[in-house]
Amino acid sequence: MSLGAYVGRRLLHLVPIALGVTILCFFLIHLVPGDPARTILGNQATDQRVALLRHQWGLDRPLPVQYGKFMGRVVHGDLGTSLFYGVSAGRLVLQRLPVTLWLIGFGALLSVLIAVPLAVIAATHRDRLPDHVVRAVPLVGLGFPPFWVGIVLLLVFGLHLGRGFPVGGYGNGFTGHLHSMFLPALTVAFGISPILVRSLRASLLEVLESDYVVTARSKGLPERRVLGRHALRNAVISTVSVLGVNIGYLVGGTLVIEQVYALPGVGQLMINSINQRDFPIVQGVTLVFSVMVVLVYLLTDVAHALLDPRVRFE
């Protein structure tokens, strides 16, 4: 099967997945206690005003009818109108999406930059002190929840050390984004890099004992070339899959990190919309997240197949 046919078939699988997500999200969000009309009206919420607002939004109709109208809009690319903000839900999600993508991409990059050198050090010093340190220290960091790590980084690097990094916001321009997103991305990296280190170390140990590496060493090739061209290049294949799975998990895990760092991303929008009972926003963000997770897994499978010629698109 060609790459194009494989990608096309996987994208077709996205349709029933998205449909299932919309069904679960739509009916579960309506089970959450609270009335959007009363939440928005606040102290001015009388029974008449609440009933009128619910009628304007169509919330007084049966749930199957509301779901049918919701899906009719989704098919035409319309996620509805935000109950709280009064603007297009799809436009609002797309405006916030770049911040979340920045956080995910930057965090994944820092994770790789941290994990690869540590895994190489551990694998080349097997069962010695550097190996024990590399395996133990990141594992301790993995036990801390992301919000705690984020708060500690904010206190240390944002407040106590001369305010070297901003304590919130997204920044302006490419360099501003890099500067403002460094601590949030580092928080993400602390959660992913220990897993990558263990995966890459195990793969490197297996590859370093393989016949072709022994042959390369017997030819007198420098150890750096053997490690980079032969060992690391083949060991990283399985780690790509591990990274893809964790990025997929991270798509939903950005909610907490965006709250800690006051990032105007989709995660923060999701939490605020849940508190406000803004049904269209919650449904739209959930649908976007599900599509992102499926696409991440698709890209992971494609990258794995391109890196390993033994894998076929089946």
C-alpha positions in Angstrom: 0.0 0.0 0.0 1.3 3.4 -0.9 1.8 6.2 1.6 -1.0 8.3 0.1 -3.5 5.4 0.3 -2.5 4.6 3.8 -2.9 8.2 5.0 -6.3 8.5 3.1 -7.6 5.3 4.8 -6.5 6.5 8.2 -8.2 9.9 7.6 -11.4 8.1 6.8 -11.1 6.3 10.1 -11.2 9.8 11.7 -14.8 10.2 10.7 -16.4 7.6 13.0 -14.0 8.6 15.8 -15.0 12.2 15.5 -18.7 11.2 15.4 -18.3 9.1 18.6 -16.5 12.0 20.3 -19.3 14.4 19.5 -22.0 12.0 20.8 -20.1 11.4 24.1 -19.2 15.0 24.6 -22.6 16.4 23.7 -24.6 14.2 26.1 -22.0 14.2 28.9 -21.7 18.0 29.0 -25.5 18.2 29.5 -25.2 15.9 32.5 -22.9 18.5 34.3 -24.9 20.3 37.0 -25.7 23.9 36.3 -27.7 25.9 33.8 -25.8 28.1 31.3 -28.6 30.7 31.4 -28.5 31.1 35.1 -24.7 31.1 35.1 -24.5 34.0 32.6 -27.4 36.0 34.1 -26.0 35.7 37.6 -27.9 37.8 40.1 -30.4 38.9 37.5 -31.5 35.3 36.8 -35.3 35.3 37.2 -37.3 32.3 36.0 -38.7 34.3 33.1 -35.3 35.5 31.9 -33.8 32.1 32.3 -36.7 30.5 30.3 -36.4 33.2 27.6 -32.6 32.7 27.2 -32.9 29.0 27.1 -35.5 29.3 24.4 -33.2 31.6 22.3 -30.4 29.2 22.6 -32.6 26.2 21.9 -31.8 24.5 25.2 -35.4 23.9 26.0 -35.7 21.4 23.1 -35.1 17.6 23.5 -31.4 16.5 23.5 -31.7 14.5 20.3 -33.1 17.5 18.5 -30.3 19.7 19.9 -27.7 17.1 18.9 -29.1 17.0 15.3 -28.8 20.7 15.0 -25.3 20.6 16.4 -24.2 18.0 13.9 -25.9 19.8 11.1 -23.7 22.8 11.9 -20.5 20.7 12.3 -21.0 19.2 8.8 -20.9 22.7 7.4 -17.8 23.6 9.5 -19.8 25.6 12.1 -19.3 24.8 15.7 -22.0 27.2 16.8 -22.0 30.5 18.8 -20.4 30.8 22.2 -23.1 31.3 24.9 -20.8 33.4 27.0 -18.7 35.3 24.5 -21.4 35.7 21.8 -19.0 35.0 18.9 -18.3 32.0 16.7 -17.1 29.1 18.7 -14.9 27.8 15.8 -13.3 31.2 15.3 -12.5 31.5 19.1 -11.0 28.0 19.2 -8.8 28.7 16.1 -7.6 32.0 17.7 -6.5 30.2 20.8 -5.1 27.1 19.0 -1.6 28.5 18.0 -0.7 29.0 21.7 -1.5 25.3 22.5 0.4 24.1 19.4 3.4 26.3 20.5 3.3 24.7 23.9 3.1 21.1 22.6 5.7 21.6 19.9 8.2 23.5 22.1 7.7 21.0 24.9 8.3 18.1 22.6 11.4 19.7 21.2 12.9 20.3 24.7 12.0 16.8 25.7 14.1 15.4 22.8 17.0 17.8 23.5 17.0 16.6 27.1 16.4 12.9 26.5 18.8 12.1 23.7 22.1 13.2 25.5 21.0 11.7 28.8 20.1 8.4 27.1 23.4 8.3 25.3 25.3 8.9 28.5 23.4 6.2 30.3 23.8 3.6 27.5 27.5 4.2 27.1 28.1 4.0 30.8 25.9 1.0 31.5 25.6 0.0 35.2 28.0 2.7 36.2 27.4 5.9 38.2 26.3 8.1 35.3 23.8 5.4 34.2 22.4 5.2 37.7 22.1 9.0 38.1 20.4 9.4 34.7 17.9 6.7 35.5 17.1 7.8 39.0 17.0 11.6 38.8 14.5 12.0 35.9 12.3 9.3 37.5 12.0 11.4 40.7 10.9 14.3 38.5 8.3 12.2 36.9 6.6 11.7 40.2 5.8 15.4 40.7 2.5 16.6 39.2 2.8 19.2 36.3 1.1 22.0 38.1 3.5 21.7 41.1 6.5 21.7 38.7 5.1 24.7 37.0 4.6 26.6 40.2 8.2 25.8 41.4 9.6 27.0 38.0 7.6 30.2 38.2 8.8 30.9 41.7 12.5 30.1 41.0 13.0 31.5 37.5 10.2 34.0 37.3 10.4 35.7 40.7 13.4 34.9 42.7 16.2 34.9 40.1 15.8 38.4 38.8 12.6 37.8 37.0 14.4 36.2 34.1 11.2 34.8 32.6 7.7 36.2 32.5 5.2 34.7 34.9 2.4 34.7 32.4 1.4 35.5 28.8 2.3 34.4 25.4 4.7 37.2 24.3 4.9 39.0 20.9 6.8 37.8 17.9 8.9 34.6 17.5 11.5 35.5 20.0 8.9 36.7 22.4 7.0 33.4 22.1 10.3 31.5 22.7 11.0 33.5 25.8 7.5 33.4 27.3 6.9 29.8 26.5 10.2 28.4 27.7 9.0 27.7 31.3 5.7 26.1 30.2 7.5 24.0 27.6 10.1 23.0 30.2 7.3 21.9 32.5 6.0 19.7 29.6 9.5 18.4 29.0 9.9 17.3 32.6 6.9 15.1 32.3 7.9 13.5 28.9 11.7 13.3 29.0 12.0 10.6 31.7 9.9 8.2 29.6 11.9 9.0 26.5 15.2 8.5 28.3 14.2 5.1 29.5 12.9 4.1 26.1 15.9 5.4 24.2 18.4 3.9 26.7 16.9 0.4 26.3 16.9 0.7 22.5 20.5 1.9 22.5 21.7 -1.0 24.7 20.1 -3.5 22.4 21.5 -1.8 19.3 25.0 -1.5 20.7 25.2 -5.3 21.1 24.0 -6.0 17.6 26.2 -7.5 14.9 26.4 -4.5 12.6 27.6 -2.3 15.4 30.3 -4.8 16.4 31.3 -5.0 12.7 31.5 -1.2 12.5 33.8 -1.1 15.5 36.0 -3.9 14.2 36.6 -1.8 11.1 38.1 0.9 13.3 35.4 3.5 12.9 35.5 6.2 15.6 33.1 5.5 18.5 31.3 8.8 17.9 30.6 7.8 14.3 29.5 4.3 15.4 27.2 5.8 18.0 25.7 8.5 15.8 25.4 6.9 12.4 24.7 3.3 13.3 23.5 3.0 16.9 21.5 6.1 17.6 19.9 6.2 14.1 18.4 2.8 14.6 17.6 3.1 18.3 15.5 6.2 17.9 12.9 4.4 15.8 11.0 2.9 18.7 11.4 6.2 20.7 9.5 8.0 18.0 6.5 5.9 18.8 6.8 6.6 22.5 7.1 10.3 21.8 4.0 10.3 19.6 1.9 8.5 22.2 3.0 11.1 24.9 2.3 14.0 22.6 -1.1 12.6 22.0 -1.6 12.4 25.8 -0.2 15.9 26.1 -2.9 17.4 23.9 -5.3 17.1 26.7 -2.8 17.6 29.4 -2.1 21.2 28.4 -5.2 22.3 30.3 -3.5 22.4 33.7 -0.2 23.9 32.4 -2.0 26.7 30.6 -3.9 27.6 33.8 -0.7 27.7 35.8 1.1 30.0 33.3 -2.0 32.0 32.3 -1.5 31.1 28.7 -4.4 32.2 26.4 -4.6 28.7 24.8 -7.3 26.2 24.0 -6.8 24.5 27.4 -7.5 27.6 29.4 -10.5 28.3 27.1 -11.8 24.8 27.8 -11.6 25.1 31.6 -13.3 28.6 31.6 -16.0 27.3 29.3 -16.7 24.3 31.6 -17.1 26.7 34.5 -19.3 29.0 32.4 -21.4 26.0 31.0 -20.6 27.2 27.5 -21.7 24.1 25.7 -20.6 25.1 22.1 -17.0 25.9 23.2 -16.6 22.7 25.2 -18.0 20.6 22.4 -15.8 22.4 19.8 -12.6 22.1 21.9 -13.2 18.4 22.6 -13.7 17.8 18.9 -10.6 19.7 18.0 -8.6 17.8 20.6 -9.8 14.5 19.3 -8.8 15.3 15.8 -5.4 16.5 16.9 -4.8 13.3 18.8 -5.7 11.1 15.8 -3.5 13.2 13.5 -0.5 13.0 16.0 -0.9 9.2 16.0 -1.1 9.2 12.2 2.1 11.3 11.8 3.8 9.0 14.4 3.0 5.9 12.3 4.1 7.5 9.1 7.4 8.7 10.7 8.0 5.2 12.1 7.5 3.7 8.7 9.7 6.2 7.0 12.5 5.6 9.5 12.2 1.8 9.4 12.2 0.4 5.9 11.0 -3.0 7.4 7.6 -1.4 8.2 5.0 -1.5 5.5 1.9 0.7 5.1 -0.7 -2.0 5.7 
